[in-house]
Amino acid sequence: MERKIVQKLPFYTQRMTEETWRQEGFPSWEGAESWTMRGCGIASLRMVLDGLGCACGGQGEMIARGLAAGAYKEGVGWIHWGLAHMAEDWGIFAEARRGQTIEDLKQALDEGMLCIVSITSFFQYGKTRSDGSVYGKGGHLVPVYGYTQEEGRLTGFLLHHPSAFQENNRADWEVPLAQFTPSFSGNMIVFRKGETAE
């Protein structure tokens, strides 16, 4: 098994606790708690930016910055173009892309770009929730920093999975293609240091 890694990234959770909210830059515990379930986009962006050498601050600071930039829409979540625009503040080239395939994702990684992709949380697409509803495609953002292959054939992706639930926080996860593909929405953001968008 061969591993292709663009860049190792630090891992950050979106889970805030009474022990961590102050150091993450939230003005109150209530505010931190309210963002725990909605913080995947910012946690992922922080991992990418910090991995590229940009000191971007804690979860609360970045959420405040994102709200000011219009990168979050109530009832929808973190907007891909908004997160891309935030990255440009640090001189990072970033572009939101829709309708992408697994091959497009691999190509972006081969071109040296880090990616934030929209997947079903914990890759549970098609599984039934406790309330009887079924997990749909996409809706959760995670940073992808590499892939695995065997004899030149793509076998999976390397990523961090932030979560509001402690047991679902997973750093350096090698997700097999058969598990990744059904949950991938086709939407992603690509990032590369040293260029700015036109």
N, CA, C and O of each residue as an XYZ file, in Angstrom:
792
protein
N       0.847     -1.200      0.000
C       0.000      0.000      0.000
C       0.880      1.248      0.000
O       1.731      1.416      0.874
N       0.675      2.099     -0.962
C       1.427      3.352     -1.072
C       0.563      4.505     -0.577
O      -0.632      4.569     -0.867
N       1.184      5.420      0.175
C       0.476      6.589      0.675
C       1.056      7.842      0.042
O       2.260      8.086      0.122
N       0.197      8.635     -0.586
C       0.598      9.919     -1.168
C       0.059     11.014     -0.256
O      -1.154     11.164     -0.108
N       0.967     11.783      0.359
C       0.578     12.828      1.308
C       1.017     14.187      0.777
O       2.200     14.400      0.510
N       0.079     15.091      0.625
C       0.388     16.447      0.173
C       1.063     17.223      1.289
O       2.090     17.867      1.078
N       0.477     17.158      2.483
C       0.958     17.932      3.624
C       0.317     17.375      4.884
O      -0.901     17.198      4.931
N       1.106     17.100      5.890
C       0.526     16.677      7.165
C      -0.168     17.874      7.815
O       0.328     19.000      7.767
N      -1.314     17.611      8.418
C      -2.099     18.680      9.030
C      -2.286     18.436     10.519
O      -2.343     17.287     10.956
N      -2.383     19.515     11.308
C      -2.757     19.346     12.712
C      -4.228     18.938     12.765
O      -4.977     19.185     11.820
N      -4.638     18.319     13.861
C      -6.050     17.945     14.010
C      -6.719     18.868     15.022
O      -6.192     19.095     16.110
N      -7.886     19.398     14.654
C      -8.713     20.179     15.568
C     -10.122     19.602     15.587
O     -10.661     19.221     14.548
N     -10.697     19.543     16.745
C     -12.076     19.093     16.877
C     -13.032     20.272     16.760
O     -12.640     21.422     16.955
N     -14.276     19.980     16.443
C     -15.306     21.025     16.513
C     -16.019     20.950     17.849
O     -16.873     21.784     18.149
N     -15.676     19.959     18.650
C     -16.309     19.744     19.952
C     -15.741     20.710     20.983
O     -14.549     20.671     21.287
N     -16.587     21.569     21.516
C     -16.170     22.502     22.553
C     -16.662     21.995     23.908
O     -17.744     21.415     24.003
N     -15.874     22.213     24.942
C     -16.239     21.770     26.285
C     -16.082     22.929     27.267
O     -15.551     23.984     26.922
N     -16.548     22.716     28.483
C     -16.412     23.756     29.512
C     -14.950     23.991     29.870
O     -14.612     25.017     30.459
N     -14.092     23.055     29.522
C     -12.656     23.210     29.775
C     -11.942     23.946     28.639
O     -10.883     24.532     28.864
N     -12.500     23.928     27.419
C     -11.762     24.452     26.268
C     -12.314     25.743     25.661
O     -11.611     26.393     24.889
N     -13.537     26.129     25.982
C     -14.156     27.236     25.246
C     -13.400     28.552     25.357
O     -13.345     29.316     24.393
N     -12.816     28.827     26.526
C     -12.089     30.096     26.683
C     -10.849     30.139     25.791
O     -10.623     31.121     25.084
N     -10.056     29.085     25.826
C      -8.828     29.082     25.024
C      -9.125     29.053     23.526
O      -8.266     29.413     22.720
N     -10.336     28.626     23.143
C     -10.729     28.616     21.737
C     -11.287     29.967     21.280
O     -11.635     30.134     20.111
N     -11.373     30.936     22.212
C     -11.735     32.294     21.825
C     -13.218     32.605     21.778
O     -13.631     33.546     21.100
N     -14.028     31.826     22.490
C     -15.461     32.129     22.556
C     -15.728     33.112     23.699
O     -15.051     33.039     24.725
N     -16.683     34.022     23.556
C     -16.995     34.963     24.629
C     -17.771     34.328     25.779
O     -17.799     34.878     26.880
N     -18.411     33.157     25.535
C     -19.172     32.491     26.591
C     -19.264     30.995     26.325
O     -19.100     30.541     25.193
N     -19.529     30.233     27.389
C     -19.724     28.791     27.232
C     -20.973     28.501     26.405
O     -20.976     27.582     25.587
N     -22.027     29.276     26.613
C     -23.263     29.075     25.860
C     -23.025     29.237     24.361
O     -23.541     28.469     23.548
N     -22.244     30.239     24.017
C     -21.922     30.456     22.605
C     -21.116     29.310     22.027
O     -21.375     28.850     20.915
N     -20.140     28.857     22.788
C     -19.309     27.734     22.332
C     -20.147     26.481     22.146
O     -20.001     25.767     21.154
N     -21.019     26.218     23.101
C     -21.865     25.023     23.042
C     -22.795     25.084     21.832
O     -23.039     24.065     21.185
N     -23.307     26.261     21.527
C     -24.244     26.393     20.409
C     -23.567     26.143     19.063
O     -24.231     25.779     18.092
N     -22.245     26.338     19.001
C     -21.516     26.135     17.744
C     -20.892     24.751     17.629
O     -20.357     24.409     16.575
N     -20.945     23.962     18.669
C     -20.308     22.641     18.636
C     -20.835     21.782     17.494
O     -20.054     21.126     16.805
N     -22.150     21.776     17.284
C     -22.734     20.942     16.233
C     -22.547     21.541     14.833
O     -22.776     20.861     13.833
N     -22.133     22.811     14.762
C     -22.067     23.504     13.477
C     -20.653     23.952     13.110
O     -20.478     24.813     12.247
N     -19.657     23.378     13.752
C     -18.300     23.900     13.601
C     -17.376     23.153     12.665
O     -16.177     23.430     12.651
N     -17.893     22.198     11.866
C     -17.004     21.369     11.037
C     -16.246     22.178      9.988
O     -15.063     21.937      9.748
N     -16.930     23.140      9.361
C     -16.279     23.918      8.314
C     -15.116     24.732      8.829
O     -14.064     24.797      8.193
N     -15.300     25.359      9.988
C     -14.231     26.170     10.574
C     -13.107     25.297     11.116
O     -11.934     25.630     10.944
N     -13.443     24.179     11.772
C     -12.392     23.266     12.255
C     -11.544     22.780     11.081
O     -10.319     22.715     11.184
N     -12.190     22.440      9.970
C     -11.469     21.967      8.783
C     -10.598     23.061      8.182
O      -9.453     22.814      7.803
N     -11.144     24.277      8.097
C     -10.373     25.396      7.564
C      -9.157     25.688      8.432
O      -8.074     25.957      7.914
N      -9.329     25.637      9.742
C      -8.195     25.861     10.645
C      -7.099     24.824     10.421
O      -5.916     25.165     10.427
N      -7.476     23.567     10.224
C      -6.476     22.514      9.999
C      -5.676     22.800      8.734
O      -4.453     22.666      8.720
N      -6.383     23.199      7.664
C      -5.707     23.493      6.402
C      -4.805     24.714      6.544
O      -3.635     24.670      6.163
N      -5.336     25.793      7.086
C      -4.549     27.020      7.210
C      -3.334     26.832      8.101
O      -2.229     27.238      7.743
N      -3.536     26.217      9.262
C      -2.397     25.996     10.156
C      -1.381     25.052      9.529
O      -0.176     25.218      9.720
N      -1.866     24.050      8.772
C      -0.960     23.143      8.071
C      -0.117     23.865      7.037
O       1.012     23.463      6.760
N      -0.664     24.934      6.464
C       0.057     25.732      5.470
C       0.864     26.863      6.106
O       1.409     27.719      5.409
N       0.931     26.853      7.434
C       1.775     27.822      8.135
C       1.107     29.130      8.487
O       1.786     30.094      8.839
N      -0.218     29.185      8.398
C      -0.950     30.408      8.721
C      -1.507     30.325     10.142
O      -2.317     29.445     10.431
N      -1.096     31.205     11.013
C      -1.630     31.237     12.379
C      -2.986     31.916     12.335
O      -3.073     33.130     12.150
N      -4.045     31.134     12.503
C      -5.379     31.705     12.293
C      -6.228     31.822     13.547
O      -7.346     32.332     13.461
N      -5.766     31.384     14.693
C      -6.545     31.568     15.912
C      -7.455     30.399     16.233
O      -7.504     29.414     15.496
N      -8.182     30.514     17.349
C      -9.025     29.436     17.850
C     -10.366     29.332     17.140
O     -10.698     30.149     16.281
N     -11.131     28.309     17.517
C     -12.416     28.026     16.896
C     -13.386     29.205     17.026
O     -14.040     29.586     16.056
N     -13.474     29.777     18.226
C     -14.383     30.900     18.439
C     -13.987     32.128     17.646
O     -14.837     32.807     17.072
N     -12.685     32.413     17.616
C     -12.198     33.565     16.850
C     -12.501     33.409     15.372
O     -12.919     34.359     14.711
N     -12.288     32.198     14.851
C     -12.501     31.949     13.427
C     -13.991     31.934     13.063
O     -14.365     32.361     11.970
N     -14.830     31.450     13.963
C     -16.269     31.491     13.702
C     -16.737     32.942     13.626
O     -17.515     33.298     12.741
N     -16.265     33.779     14.550
C     -16.623     35.205     14.520
C     -16.165     35.844     13.213
O     -16.885     36.647     12.620
N     -14.986     35.489     12.780
C     -14.444     36.023     11.523
C     -15.295     35.543     10.331
O     -15.594     36.309      9.415
N     -15.668     34.270     10.371
C     -16.487     33.713      9.298
C     -17.866     34.345      9.220
O     -18.381     34.601      8.132
N     -18.457     34.592     10.377
C     -19.770     35.246     10.399
C     -19.685     36.652      9.821
O     -20.561     37.073      9.065
N     -18.633     37.373     10.178
C     -18.440     38.726      9.664
C     -18.228     38.726      8.151
O     -18.582     39.685      7.466
N     -17.650     37.643      7.640
C     -17.375     37.540      6.203
C     -18.555     36.988      5.407
O     -18.489     36.897      4.182
N     -19.648     36.614      6.107
C     -20.805     36.054      5.417
C     -20.598     34.629      4.953
O     -21.239     34.181      4.003
N     -19.694     33.903      5.626
C     -19.366     32.536      5.211
C     -20.301     31.488      5.810
O     -20.163     30.299      5.522
N     -21.244     31.916      6.633
C     -22.196     30.983      7.242
C     -23.612     31.445      6.962
O     -23.931     32.626      7.100
N     -24.466     30.498      6.566
C     -25.865     30.812      6.300
C     -26.736     29.950      7.194
O     -26.663     28.722      7.149
N     -27.556     30.593      8.002
C     -28.440     29.880      8.930
C     -29.328     28.910      8.167
O     -29.916     29.264      7.145
N     -29.419     27.688      8.671
C     -30.234     26.670      8.028
C     -29.540     25.943      6.891
O     -30.040     24.932      6.397
N     -28.393     26.452      6.475
C     -27.617     25.838      5.385
C     -26.278     25.331      5.898
O     -25.888     24.191      5.648
N     -25.573     26.212      6.629
C     -24.260     25.843      7.164
C     -23.166     26.694      6.565
O     -23.422     27.796      6.079
N     -21.941     26.185      6.598
C     -20.791     26.915      6.088
C     -20.806     26.886      4.566
O     -20.928     25.826      3.952
N     -20.680     28.059      3.973
C     -20.735     28.221      2.529
C     -19.326     28.032      1.965
O     -18.377     28.658      2.436
N     -19.195     27.177      0.969
C     -17.870     26.835      0.443
C     -17.119     28.046     -0.096
O     -15.938     28.226      0.202
N     -17.800     28.886     -0.896
C     -17.092     30.053     -1.424
C     -16.680     30.990     -0.303
O     -15.664     31.677     -0.409
N     -17.472     31.026      0.788
C     -17.153     31.880      1.922
C     -15.904     31.410      2.651
O     -15.068     32.221      3.048
N     -15.778     30.098      2.828
C     -14.569     29.552      3.452
C     -13.353     29.782      2.558
O     -12.264     30.078      3.050
N     -13.540     29.646      1.237
C     -12.444     29.902      0.299
C     -12.005     31.360      0.395
O     -10.810     31.656      0.407
N     -12.975     32.263      0.463
C     -12.662     33.691      0.565
C     -11.901     33.992      1.860
O     -10.987     34.817      1.869
N     -12.279     33.322      2.947
C     -11.558     33.518      4.219
C     -10.091     33.139      4.079
O      -9.218     33.839      4.590
N      -9.811     32.025      3.382
C      -8.427     31.566      3.215
C      -7.580     32.585      2.464
O      -6.384     32.723      2.721
N      -8.209     33.294      1.537
C      -7.483     34.291      0.753
C      -6.939     35.423      1.619
O      -5.977     36.090      1.237
N      -7.553     35.644      2.791
C      -7.050     36.665      3.713
C      -5.634     36.354      4.193
O      -4.916     37.249      4.639
N      -5.237     35.094      4.103
C      -3.879     34.684      4.492
C      -2.982     34.475      3.277
O      -1.890     33.921      3.406
N      -3.423     34.905      2.110
C      -2.620     34.742      0.897
C      -2.643     33.342      0.337
O      -1.742     32.957     -0.408
N      -3.664     32.568      0.683
C      -3.790     31.200      0.202
C      -4.746     31.169     -0.991
O      -5.846     31.717     -0.914
N      -4.339     30.536     -2.088
C      -5.248     30.318     -3.199
C      -6.304     29.322     -2.738
O      -5.970     28.268     -2.198
N      -7.565     29.647     -2.946
C      -8.653     28.744     -2.567
C      -9.789     28.885     -3.569
O     -10.103     29.986     -4.021
N     -10.399     27.753     -3.908
C     -11.467     27.757     -4.899
C     -12.501     26.701     -4.547
O     -12.160     25.543     -4.305
N     -13.770     27.107     -4.520
C     -14.869     26.160     -4.298
C     -15.225     25.508     -5.629
O     -15.372     26.186     -6.646
N     -15.361     24.182     -5.608
C     -15.694     23.441     -6.827
C     -16.881     22.530     -6.567
O     -16.966     21.890     -5.519
N     -17.795     22.473     -7.523
C     -18.982     21.619     -7.415
C     -18.960     20.548     -8.500
O     -18.257     20.679     -9.503
N     -19.734     19.490     -8.290
C     -19.847     18.433     -9.287
C     -18.554     17.681     -9.542
O     -18.299     17.243    -10.664
N     -17.745     17.532     -8.517
C     -16.457     16.867     -8.650
C     -16.589     15.356     -8.460
O     -17.506     14.877     -7.793
N     -15.665     14.625     -9.051
C     -15.620     13.167     -8.921
C     -14.469     12.758     -8.020
O     -13.647     13.586     -7.627
N     -14.420     11.484     -7.700
C     -13.298     10.940     -6.934
C     -11.979     11.187     -7.684
O     -10.953     11.491     -7.075
N     -12.026     11.053     -9.008
C     -10.827     11.279     -9.832
C     -10.402     12.746     -9.781
O      -9.208     13.048     -9.776
N     -11.382     13.663     -9.741
C     -11.058     15.094     -9.613
C     -10.371     15.383     -8.276
O      -9.430     16.174     -8.207
N     -10.849     14.740     -7.233
C     -10.247     14.911     -5.907
C      -8.806     14.408     -5.913
O      -7.910     15.084     -5.407
N      -8.585     13.239     -6.477
C      -7.218     12.694     -6.566
C      -6.325     13.624     -7.378
O      -5.176     13.865     -7.010
N      -6.857     14.150     -8.494
C      -6.084     15.057     -9.346
C      -5.669     16.307     -8.590
O      -4.528     16.753     -8.711
N      -6.582     16.880     -7.812
C      -6.253     18.073     -7.022
C      -5.128     17.772     -6.039
O      -4.216     18.580     -5.866
N      -5.193     16.616     -5.401
C      -4.131     16.214     -4.473
C      -2.815     16.013     -5.216
O      -1.756     16.400     -4.723
N      -2.881     15.403     -6.412
C      -1.677     15.213     -7.227
C      -1.059     16.543     -7.627
O       0.152     16.632     -7.826
N      -1.890     17.583     -7.746
C      -1.403     18.921     -8.097
C      -0.902     19.692     -6.878
O      -0.569     20.874     -6.974
N      -0.853     19.009     -5.725
C      -0.304     19.621     -4.518
C      -1.286     20.454     -3.731
O      -0.881     21.258     -2.891
N      -2.585     20.276     -3.987
C      -3.588     21.047     -3.270
C      -4.180     20.244     -2.115
O      -4.419     19.042     -2.229
N      -4.407     20.931     -1.010
C      -5.176     20.358      0.088
C      -6.644     20.589     -0.219
O      -6.988     21.541     -0.919
N      -7.511     19.731      0.296
C      -8.930     19.830     -0.037
C      -9.798     19.722      1.215
O      -9.489     18.964      2.134
N     -10.862     20.473      1.236
C     -11.941     20.262      2.203
C     -13.108     19.726      1.392
O     -13.538     20.357      0.426
N     -13.616     18.575      1.777
C     -14.689     17.943      1.005
C     -15.949     17.798      1.844
O     -15.897     17.720      3.071
N     -17.079     17.766      1.153
C     -18.376     17.556      1.791
C     -18.707     16.067      1.725
O     -18.829     15.492      0.644
N     -18.850     15.451      2.904
C     -19.167     14.027      2.991
C     -20.302     13.843      4.012
O     -20.642     14.771      4.746
N     -20.867     12.667      4.046
C     -21.822     12.340      5.097
C     -21.041     12.120      6.387
O     -20.032     11.414      6.394
N     -21.500     12.716      7.463
C     -20.803     12.594      8.735
C     -20.489     11.134      9.063
O     -21.360     10.266      9.031
N     -19.221     10.897      9.376
C     -18.694      9.572      9.725
C     -18.993      8.530      8.643
O     -19.050      7.333      8.925
N     -19.184      9.001      7.392
C     -19.385      8.128      6.225
C     -20.553      7.163      6.428
O     -20.451      5.963      6.170
N     -21.666      7.728      6.900
C     -22.841      6.909      7.207
C     -23.933      7.011      6.149
O     -25.096      6.731      6.440
N     -23.581      7.410      4.921
C     -24.587      7.557      3.870
C     -25.429      6.277      3.740
O     -24.904      5.164      3.689
N     -26.755      6.480      3.688
C     -27.672      5.360      3.496
C     -28.041      4.619      4.760
O     -28.953      3.792      4.748
N     -27.346      4.899      5.858
C     -27.667      4.221      7.121
C     -28.844      4.911      7.807
O     -29.121      6.085      7.559
N     -29.523      4.174      8.663
C     -30.713      4.700      9.329
C     -30.361      5.313     10.681
O     -29.667      4.701     11.493
N     -30.853      6.536     10.908
C     -30.682      7.204     12.200
C     -31.628      6.589     13.227
O     -32.512      5.803     12.885
N     -31.425      6.961     14.499
C     -32.276      6.445     15.577
C     -33.731      6.894     15.423
O     -34.642      6.230     15.917
N     -33.952      8.033     14.731
C     -35.322      8.511     14.540
C     -35.996      7.913     13.296
O     -37.125      8.272     12.962
N     -35.296      7.007     12.621
C     -35.867      6.347     11.454
C     -35.522      6.985     10.127
O     -35.739      6.378      9.079
N     -34.986      8.210     10.145
C     -34.589      8.860      8.896
C     -33.265      8.265      8.405
O     -32.550      7.597      9.152
N     -32.963      8.521      7.152
C     -31.766      7.950      6.533
C     -30.746      9.057      6.270
O     -31.112     10.158      5.858
N     -29.464      8.762      6.511
C     -28.398      9.725      6.237
C     -28.285      9.969      4.739
O     -28.173      9.028      3.954
N     -28.316     11.248      4.346
C     -28.148     11.613      2.949
C     -26.681     11.844      2.613
O     -25.802     11.647      3.452
N     -26.427     12.264      1.381
C     -25.057     12.486      0.898
C     -24.583     13.877      1.287
O     -25.316     14.853      1.128
N     -23.360     13.972      1.796
C     -22.770     15.268      2.113
C     -23.281     15.861      3.416
O     -23.922     15.186      4.222
N     -22.972     17.165      3.604
C     -23.443     17.882      4.778
C     -22.422     18.077      5.880
O     -22.656     18.847      6.811
N     -21.274     17.379      5.788
C     -20.233     17.500      6.809
C     -18.912     17.766      6.098
O     -18.621     17.143      5.077
N     -18.107     18.691      6.634
C     -16.849     19.062      5.982
C     -15.643     18.487      6.704
O     -15.542     18.553      7.929
N     -14.721     17.915      5.914
C     -13.487     17.335      6.457
C     -12.314     17.683      5.541
O     -12.498     17.800      4.330
N     -11.110     17.851      6.098
C      -9.946     18.099      5.262
C      -9.325     16.784      4.777
O      -9.125     15.854      5.559
N      -9.027     16.725      3.489
C      -8.357     15.570      2.876
C      -6.946     16.007      2.491
O      -6.774     17.013      1.802
N      -5.939     15.258      2.932
C      -4.554     15.663      2.674
C      -3.742     14.611      1.913
O      -2.539     14.777      1.717
N      -4.396     13.537      1.488
C      -3.662     12.526      0.749
C      -4.547     11.362      0.360
O      -5.755     11.371      0.595
N      -3.927     10.357     -0.241
C      -4.683      9.171     -0.641
C      -3.792      7.940     -0.579
O      -2.573      8.045     -0.441
N      -4.411      6.784     -0.682
C      -3.687      5.516     -0.719
C      -3.934      4.862     -2.070
O      -4.984      5.046     -2.686
N      -2.934      4.085     -2.524
C      -3.106      3.341     -3.754
C      -2.316      2.044     -3.688
O      -1.369      1.909     -2.913
N      -2.723      1.103     -4.511
C      -2.066     -0.190     -4.582
C      -1.866     -0.541     -6.039
O      -2.825     -0.652     -6.802
N      -0.590     -0.718     -6.424
C      -0.236     -1.009     -7.815
C      -0.848      0.019     -8.769
O      -1.360     -0.326     -9.834
N      -0.782      1.306     -8.357
C      -1.270      2.391     -9.186
C      -2.771      2.608     -9.159
O      -3.279      3.498     -9.840
N      -3.489      1.806     -8.382
C      -4.951      1.917     -8.310
C      -5.346      2.608     -7.017
O      -4.916      2.207     -5.935
N      -6.173      3.658     -7.128
C      -6.652      4.403     -5.960
C      -7.450      3.483     -5.041
O      -8.347      2.770     -5.490
N      -7.113      3.505     -3.738
C      -7.816      2.624     -2.792
C      -8.508      3.376     -1.659
O      -9.376      2.808     -0.995
N      -8.148      4.641     -1.420
C      -8.779      5.380     -0.332
C      -8.191      6.764     -0.174
O      -7.289      7.159     -0.913
N      -8.719      7.510      0.810
C      -8.251      8.865      1.065
C      -7.802      9.023      2.515
O      -8.302      8.339      3.408
N      -6.853      9.934      2.737
C      -6.310     10.244      4.056
C      -6.900     11.567      4.515
O      -6.825     12.569      3.803
N      -7.491     11.568      5.714
C      -8.196     12.766      6.165
C      -8.274     12.839      7.685
O      -7.966     11.878      8.390
N      -8.692     14.003      8.167
C      -9.072     14.191      9.566
C     -10.586     14.330      9.610
O     -11.175     14.949      8.724
N     -11.224     13.763     10.628
C     -12.683     13.857     10.756
C     -13.025     14.541     12.081
O     -13.023     13.893     13.128
N     -13.326     15.873     12.044
C     -13.754     16.555     13.269
C     -15.215     16.218     13.545
O     -15.981     15.938     12.623
N     -15.590     16.246     14.807
C     -16.970     15.936     15.157
C     -17.371     16.640     16.449
O     -16.523     17.042     17.245
N     -18.675     16.778     16.638
C     -19.211     17.286     17.902
C     -19.218     16.179     18.951
O     -19.348     16.448     20.145
N     -19.078     14.940     18.503
C     -19.108     13.780     19.395
C     -17.699     13.221     19.567
O     -17.025     12.914     18.584
N     -17.261     13.092     20.803
C     -15.899     12.676     21.094
C     -15.505     11.395     20.361
O     -14.403     11.286     19.825
N     -16.428     10.425     20.348
C     -16.105      9.132     19.746
C     -15.962      9.181     18.223
O     -15.409      8.259     17.623
N     -16.459     10.253     17.597
C     -16.359     10.373     16.140
C     -15.235     11.291     15.682
O     -15.052     11.490     14.482
N     -14.475     11.854     16.628
C     -13.297     12.626     16.259
C     -12.206     11.637     15.877
O     -11.852     10.750     16.654
N     -11.685     11.801     14.677
C     -10.713     10.823     14.199
C      -9.628     11.515     13.387
O      -9.900     12.073     12.324
N      -8.403     11.478     13.889
C      -7.260     12.053     13.189
C      -6.601     10.980     12.329
O      -6.607      9.798     12.673
N      -6.029     11.417     11.195
C      -5.258     10.523     10.321
C      -6.019      9.247      9.976
O      -5.537      8.135     10.197
N      -7.206      9.433      9.435
C      -8.073      8.308      9.095
C      -7.847      7.910      7.639
O      -7.984      8.738      6.738
N      -7.505      6.660      7.411
C      -7.404      6.120      6.052
C      -8.756      5.514      5.716
O      -9.096      4.429      6.189
N      -9.527      6.221      4.895
C     -10.886      5.781      4.571
C     -10.884      5.054      3.226
O     -10.540      5.652      2.207
N     -11.261      3.774      3.208
C     -11.290      3.019      1.946
C     -12.255      3.645      0.944
O     -13.260      4.242      1.330
N     -11.948      3.506     -0.329
C     -12.751      4.086     -1.395
C     -14.216      3.651     -1.312
O     -15.118      4.460     -1.526
N     -14.448      2.390     -1.005
C     -15.819      1.871     -0.937
C     -16.625      2.551      0.154
O     -17.850      2.627      0.062
N     -15.953      3.048      1.190
C     -16.618      3.746      2.284
C     -16.740      5.243      1.978
O     -17.735      5.879      2.330
N     -15.725      5.791      1.325
C     -15.675      7.224      1.045
C     -16.659      7.629     -0.052
O     -17.419      8.584      0.108
N     -16.637      6.904     -1.152
C     -17.365      7.309     -2.365
C     -18.859      7.554     -2.173
O     -19.349      8.583     -2.638
N     -19.616      6.665     -1.513
C     -21.057      6.908     -1.384
C     -21.403      8.174     -0.601
O     -22.457      8.771     -0.823
N     -20.526      8.585      0.309
C     -20.791      9.745      1.163
C     -20.290     11.068      0.585
O     -20.637     12.135      1.092
N     -19.476     11.005     -0.473
C     -18.895     12.211     -1.072
C     -19.940     12.910     -1.941
O     -20.477     12.316     -2.875
N     -20.224     14.178     -1.626
C     -21.275     14.924     -2.328
C     -20.835     15.443     -3.693
O     -21.672     15.817     -4.516
N     -19.529     15.466     -3.936
C     -19.014     16.057     -5.169
C     -18.640     17.520     -5.016
O     -18.186     18.151     -5.971
N     -18.828     18.065     -3.812
C     -18.482     19.462     -3.544
C     -17.215     19.528     -2.698
O     -17.065     18.784     -1.729
N     -16.297     20.435     -3.076
C     -15.051     20.558     -2.315
C     -14.445     21.935     -2.511
O     -14.832     22.694     -3.399
N     -13.484     22.228     -1.654
C     -12.699     23.468     -1.749
C     -11.249     23.038     -1.853
O     -10.800     22.172     -1.102
N     -10.513     23.638     -2.780
C      -9.093     23.327     -2.931
C      -8.265     24.500     -2.448
O      -8.676     25.653     -2.578
N      -7.099     24.209     -1.890
C      -6.232     25.224     -1.291
C      -4.785     24.985     -1.719
O      -4.327     23.846     -1.799
N      -4.078     26.078     -1.990
C      -2.654     25.963     -2.279
C      -1.950     27.230     -1.809
O      -2.427     28.341     -2.040
N      -0.831     27.054     -1.159
C      -0.078     28.199     -0.643
C       0.688     28.895     -1.761
O       1.121     28.266     -2.726
N       0.845     30.203     -1.610
C       1.730     30.936     -2.501
C       1.066     31.530     -3.731
O       1.732     32.142     -4.566
N      -0.254     31.350     -3.846
C      -0.986     31.957     -4.957
C      -2.232     32.617     -4.402
O      -2.770     32.188     -3.381
N      -2.676     33.631     -5.055
C      -3.961     34.225     -4.669
C      -4.899     34.152     -5.859
O      -4.467     34.140     -7.011
N      -6.164     34.105     -5.568
C      -7.164     34.016     -6.643
C      -7.175     35.312     -7.435
O      -6.904     36.385     -6.895
N      -7.489     35.206     -8.710
C      -7.574     36.403     -9.574
C      -8.779     37.239     -9.180
O      -9.028     38.284     -9.781
